[in-house]
Amino acid sequence: GIGAAIAVPNFRNARLRANERACFANQKTIVGAIEMYNLDKNIKTDPMGNYDKYADELRQGGYIRSIPQDPGQGPNSSHHYELTGKEGTGIRCTVHGTFKR
């Protein structure tokens, strides 16, 4: 009983940290893909634009293989990601926040 009382919270916290790190890795991938897309197209991303629209363009253009989902949040959770920054080149997650560069 005592072992379980210690192990369960530790396992849960480890899983939450892993999901957060995976989310931040997704954000870095998305930011890199947006920057490459913008350079190739010689455009600036609309900072108020819809990330889902850009995600589909990034996937179709070969900048990402698949649209990243929010780790631990299940399928169809890409809507948790939002464009940020004055040029729309940043990304944040409504669940996990923004990674620190």
N, C-alpha and C positions, 0 to 999 in steps of 0.2 A: 503494500500500500504506500509506504513512504517513497519507495523508488519511483512509483508511478506519479506520485505527487510532484516529484522533481523533474522526471523525464518529460511528461506531457507539456508543461509550459515551455520547457527548453526546446522541444521539438517544434511547437507552434511558433515560437519566436524565430527559430532558425528558418522555418518555411516562409514566414513573413519577410525576413531579411533577404532570402533568396529571390522571392517574387519582386521585391523592390529593386534589387540589383539587376534582375533580368529586364525589368521595366526601363531602368536607366540605360541599359545596353540597347534596348529597342529605340529609345529616344536618340541615342547617339547615331544609330544606323539611319534613322529617319532624317535627322539633321544633315548628315553627310549626303544622303540621296537628294534632298531638297537643294543643297548647295550645288551638287553636280548638275541637276536638272536645270537650275537657274542659269548656271554658266553655259551649258549647252544651248539653251533656248535664248540666252541673252535677255532674260527677264528678271523681275523681282516678284517674289511671291506676295500675294495680297495678305497683309497681316490679319485681316478680318476674314480671310477666306476659309472655306470649309476644308478641313484636313482630309475628310473622306474622299472628296473630289480629287485632291492632289495625290492621295495614296493610290487611287486607282490609276492615275496618270503615271505615277512613279513605277507601279508594277507593270503596266502595259509597255512603258518605255524601257524596261529592263534595268531600272535603277535599284529596285528591290525585287526579290523573288516572290514574296508574298506579303500581304498587308499584315504588319505586326499586330497581334492581339495583346491586350493587357494581361500579363502573367497572373495566374491565380483567379482571374475574373471570368474565365470561360470563353467560349467562342462568341463571335460578334461583339467583342469589347473594344474594337479599334476606335469607337466613338469616344473613348475616354481620353484620347490624345487630341490636343488643341494646338493650333499655330500660335506662336507668341512672337514678341519682338517687333520693333518698328518696321522691319522689312519682311516679317513673316518667316524668318529663317530659324526661329526657335520652336521648341515643342515642349509641352508640359502634359502631364497626366493628371486627370482630375482625382485619381485615387492615390497615387504615389508622389505627386509633386514633380519637381524639375531637378534633373541632375546638375551637379556643380561642375563646371568646366575647369 
